[in-house]
């Protein structure tokens, strides 16, 4: 939060009567959103959002809808394979960027830039600051994902019509994406509260969300043959899995031949209730831990 916005926030917080928690949260959201719209990061992410949508639109138009919307079993051109290719991977990437851009330094930046010292010295609850910043990050992220969703639906409507361009699997995947978003923001806010360095909190969060969890999943499954139920990446797999023509089996074993030896490779896929439970669990635990850390950490 800039010095100008710090002063404005403090003006709202002082007076004969202390603002309620809801009013304090609303003030923090207002000025955080103003910061986002004035900063480069929002427009950089918006540009990434539009570029991804434009590239996908161009590729489909150039190669033809059959290139990404052909059912591998029936050979028919359908909306579900289209959404599986278009949305399944892109939505997860946009959640990653949104969490890192808007949540990576939301708290740690206040420590590193010393701006939090002026904010918490006023009669504003730290919980209001934390919740206000989290909601502002969520709103900014929803704008980014909402724009990409509109581009996706517009393309699907063009090729499949308004009535036939949105299967129920996409609607579920969209809801799962939003659940993954709140889990990822809770996760990033935890690390942002844990470190006083913005660079450190962003780096650790980016590494874990981008490939750290997936690497842990692979190692635990391959070496220990254990279901990685503790992994956020494992739970978020339902975003893309629900878009498949047949939802993957919870446990599958595939024989792999290495010369004269045959080794069984085991893989797991989270069920929808399990995936939702994992993501919501991450949000609840990390959001609470992040708030506790922020409440106890000293500004000096």
C-alpha positions in Angstrom: 0.0 0.0 0.0 1.5 3.4 -1.0 2.1 6.2 1.4 -0.8 8.2 -0.1 -3.2 5.3 0.4 -1.8 4.6 3.9 -2.7 8.2 4.8 -6.2 7.8 3.4 -6.7 4.6 5.2 -5.6 6.1 8.4 -8.0 9.0 8.0 -10.8 6.6 7.8 -9.6 4.7 10.8 -9.3 7.6 13.3 -12.0 9.7 14.8 -14.3 9.7 17.7 -15.7 6.3 16.8 -13.6 3.3 15.7 -14.9 1.9 12.4 -16.4 -1.6 12.5 -14.4 -4.5 11.2 -16.5 -4.5 8.1 -15.8 -0.9 7.4 -12.1 -1.4 8.0 -12.1 -4.4 5.6 -14.0 -2.3 3.0 -11.4 0.5 3.3 -8.5 -1.9 2.8 -10.2 -3.5 -0.2 -10.9 0.0 -1.8 -7.3 1.1 -1.6 -5.8 -2.2 -2.5 -7.9 -2.4 -5.7 -6.9 1.2 -6.5 -3.2 0.1 -6.1 -3.8 -2.9 -8.4 -5.3 -0.7 -11.1 -2.5 1.8 -10.8 0.2 -0.8 -10.8 1.9 -2.5 -13.7 1.3 -6.1 -12.3 -2.4 -6.0 -13.0 -2.0 -4.9 -16.6 0.9 -7.3 -17.1 -1.3 -10.2 -16.0 -4.2 -8.8 -18.0 -1.9 -8.8 -21.1 -0.8 -12.4 -20.4 -4.5 -13.3 -20.0 -5.4 -11.7 -23.4 -2.3 -13.1 -25.1 -3.2 -16.7 -24.1 -6.8 -16.2 -25.2 -5.7 -14.7 -28.5 -3.1 -17.4 -29.3 -5.6 -20.2 -28.6 -8.2 -18.4 -30.8 -5.7 -18.0 -33.6 -4.5 -21.7 -33.4 -8.0 -23.1 -33.5 -9.0 -20.8 -36.4 -5.8 -21.7 -38.3 -5.8 -25.4 -37.7 -9.5 -25.9 -37.5 -11.8 -26.9 -34.7 -11.2 -30.6 -35.4 -7.6 -30.2 -34.2 -8.7 -29.8 -30.5 -12.3 -30.8 -30.4 -12.3 -34.4 -31.8 -13.5 -37.1 -29.5 -10.6 -39.7 -29.5 -13.2 -42.6 -29.1 -15.9 -41.7 -31.5 -14.0 -39.3 -33.8 -16.8 -36.8 -33.6 -16.2 -33.1 -33.1 -17.7 -32.2 -29.7 -17.6 -29.3 -27.2 -16.2 -31.4 -24.3 -12.8 -32.1 -26.0 -12.7 -28.5 -27.0 -13.0 -27.3 -23.3 -10.6 -30.1 -22.1 -7.9 -28.8 -24.4 -8.6 -25.1 -24.1 -9.6 -24.7 -20.4 -8.0 -27.7 -18.6 -4.4 -26.4 -18.6 -4.9 -22.7 -19.1 -7.2 -22.2 -16.1 -4.6 -23.8 -13.8 -1.9 -21.5 -15.2 -4.0 -18.4 -14.7 -4.7 -19.4 -11.1 -1.0 -19.7 -10.6 -0.2 -16.3 -12.1 -3.0 -14.6 -10.2 -2.0 -16.1 -6.8 1.6 -15.1 -7.3 1.0 -11.6 -8.8 -1.7 -10.6 -6.2 -0.9 -12.6 -3.1 2.9 -13.3 -3.3 3.9 -10.0 -1.6 0.6 -8.8 -0.2 1.8 -9.1 3.4 5.6 -9.4 3.0 5.6 -6.2 1.0 4.3 -4.3 4.1 7.3 -5.5 6.1 9.9 -5.0 3.3 8.8 -1.5 2.3 8.1 -0.5 6.0 4.6 0.7 5.0 2.9 -1.7 7.4 4.5 0.2 10.3 2.3 3.3 9.6 -0.8 1.2 9.0 -0.8 -1.0 12.1 0.1 1.9 14.4 -3.4 3.2 13.8 -6.6 1.7 15.3 -7.1 -0.8 12.5 -7.2 -4.5 13.3 -4.6 -6.6 11.7 -7.3 -9.2 10.9 -9.1 -6.5 8.9 -5.9 -5.7 7.0 -5.3 -9.3 6.2 -8.9 -10.1 5.2 -9.2 -6.9 3.1 -6.0 -7.6 1.2 -7.1 -11.2 0.6 -10.5 -10.2 -0.7 -8.9 -7.6 -3.0 -6.5 -10.2 -4.4 -9.5 -12.5 -4.9 -11.5 -9.8 -6.8 -8.5 -8.9 -9.0 -8.0 -12.6 -9.8 -11.7 -13.1 -10.6 -11.4 -10.3 -13.1 -8.5 -12.0 -14.9 -10.2 -15.4 -14.9 -13.6 -13.9 -15.8 -12.1 -12.3 -18.9 -10.5 -15.6 -20.0 -13.7 -17.4 -19.3 -15.6 -15.0 -21.6 -13.0 -15.6 -24.4 -13.4 -19.3 -23.9 -17.2 -19.3 -24.0 -17.2 -16.9 -27.0 -15.1 -19.3 -29.0 -17.1 -22.3 -28.0 -20.4 -20.5 -28.9 -18.9 -19.6 -32.3 -18.1 -23.2 -33.2 -20.9 -25.1 -31.4 -23.6 -22.6 -31.0 -24.9 -20.9 -27.8 -27.0 -23.9 -26.7 -24.6 -26.6 -27.5 -21.3 -25.0 -26.5 -21.3 -25.4 -22.8 -21.4 -29.0 -21.4 -22.1 -29.5 -17.7 -18.5 -30.7 -17.2 -17.2 -27.2 -18.0 -19.5 -25.7 -15.5 -18.1 -28.0 -12.8 -14.6 -27.3 -13.9 -15.2 -23.6 -13.6 -16.4 -24.0 -10.1 -13.4 -26.2 -9.2 -11.1 -23.5 -10.7 -12.6 -20.9 -8.3 -12.1 -23.3 -5.4 -8.5 -23.8 -6.5 -8.1 -20.1 -6.7 -9.1 -19.4 -3.1 -6.9 -22.3 -2.0 -3.9 -20.9 -3.9 -4.5 -17.4 -2.5 -4.7 -18.8 1.0 -1.4 -20.6 0.4 0.4 -17.6 -1.0 -0.8 -15.3 1.8 0.6 -17.8 4.3 4.1 -17.6 2.8 3.7 -13.8 2.4 3.1 -13.7 6.2 5.9 -16.1 6.9 8.7 -14.1 5.2 9.5 -10.4 5.5 11.1 -10.4 2.0 8.8 -10.1 -1.0 11.3 -11.9 -3.2 11.5 -14.9 -0.9 7.8 -15.2 -0.4 7.1 -15.0 -4.2 9.9 -17.4 -5.1 8.9 -20.1 -2.6 5.3 -19.8 -3.6 6.0 -19.9 -7.3 8.3 -22.9 -7.1 5.8 -24.9 -5.0 2.8 -24.1 -7.1 4.5 -24.4 -10.5 6.3 -27.7 -10.2 7.2 -28.4 -6.5 3.9 -30.1 -5.6 3.9 -32.1 -8.9 7.4 -33.3 -8.3 6.5 -34.4 -4.7 3.5 -36.2 -6.1 5.6 -38.1 -8.6 8.2 -39.1 -6.1 5.7 -40.2 -3.4 3.7 -42.2 -5.9 6.6 -43.9 -7.6 8.9 -44.6 -4.7 6.5 -45.1 -1.8 3.3 -46.1 -3.8 1.3 -43.7 -1.6 -1.6 -41.6 -2.7 -0.5 -37.9 -2.5 -3.7 -36.8 -0.7 -1.7 -34.0 1.1 -0.8 -32.2 -2.2 -2.6 -29.1 -3.5 -1.6 -30.0 -7.0 -3.1 -33.5 -6.6 -6.4 -32.0 -5.4 -6.5 -29.4 -8.2 -6.3 -32.2 -10.7 -10.1 -32.4 -10.7 -10.2 -29.1 -12.7 -8.9 -30.9 -15.8 -10.0 -34.5 -15.0 -13.7 -33.6 -15.0 -13.3 -32.4 -18.6 -12.3 -35.9 -19.8 -14.8 -38.0 -21.6 -14.3 -40.6 -18.9 -13.2 -39.5 -15.5 -9.9 -41.2 -14.6 -9.9 -44.1 -12.2 -8.9 -43.3 -8.6 -6.2 -45.9 -8.8 -4.7 -47.4 -11.9 -1.7 -49.6 -12.6 -0.1 -49.7 -16.0 2.7 -52.3 -16.9 5.8 -50.8 -18.4 8.4 -53.0 -20.2 12.1 -52.4 -19.7 13.9 -55.0 -21.7 13.0 -58.4 -20.2 11.6 -56.8 -17.0 8.1 -55.6 -16.5 7.4 -53.0 -13.9 3.9 -51.9 -12.8 3.5 -48.1 -12.7 0.9 -46.9 -10.2 -1.0 -43.6 -10.6 -3.7 -41.9 -8.6 -6.4 -39.4 -9.5 -8.3 -37.5 -6.8 -12.0 -38.1 -6.8 -14.2 -34.9 -7.0 -15.1 -35.0 -3.2 -11.5 -35.7 -2.3 -10.2 -32.9 -4.5 -12.6 -30.4 -3.1 -11.8 -31.4 0.4 -8.0 -31.1 -0.2 -8.3 -27.6 -1.7 -10.7 -26.3 0.9 -8.5 -27.8 3.6 -5.5 -26.0 2.2 -7.4 -22.7 2.2 -8.7 -23.0 5.7 -5.4 -24.1 7.3 -3.1 -21.8 5.4 -5.3 -18.8 5.6 -5.6 -19.2 9.4 -1.9 -19.8 9.8 -1.1 -16.8 7.7 -3.4 -14.6 9.8 -1.8 -15.9 13.0 1.7 -15.1 11.7 0.7 -11.7 10.6 -0.9 -11.0 14.0 2.2 -12.0 15.9 5.0 -10.6 13.7 6.5 -7.3 14.8 7.2 -4.3 12.5 10.5 -2.8 13.3 
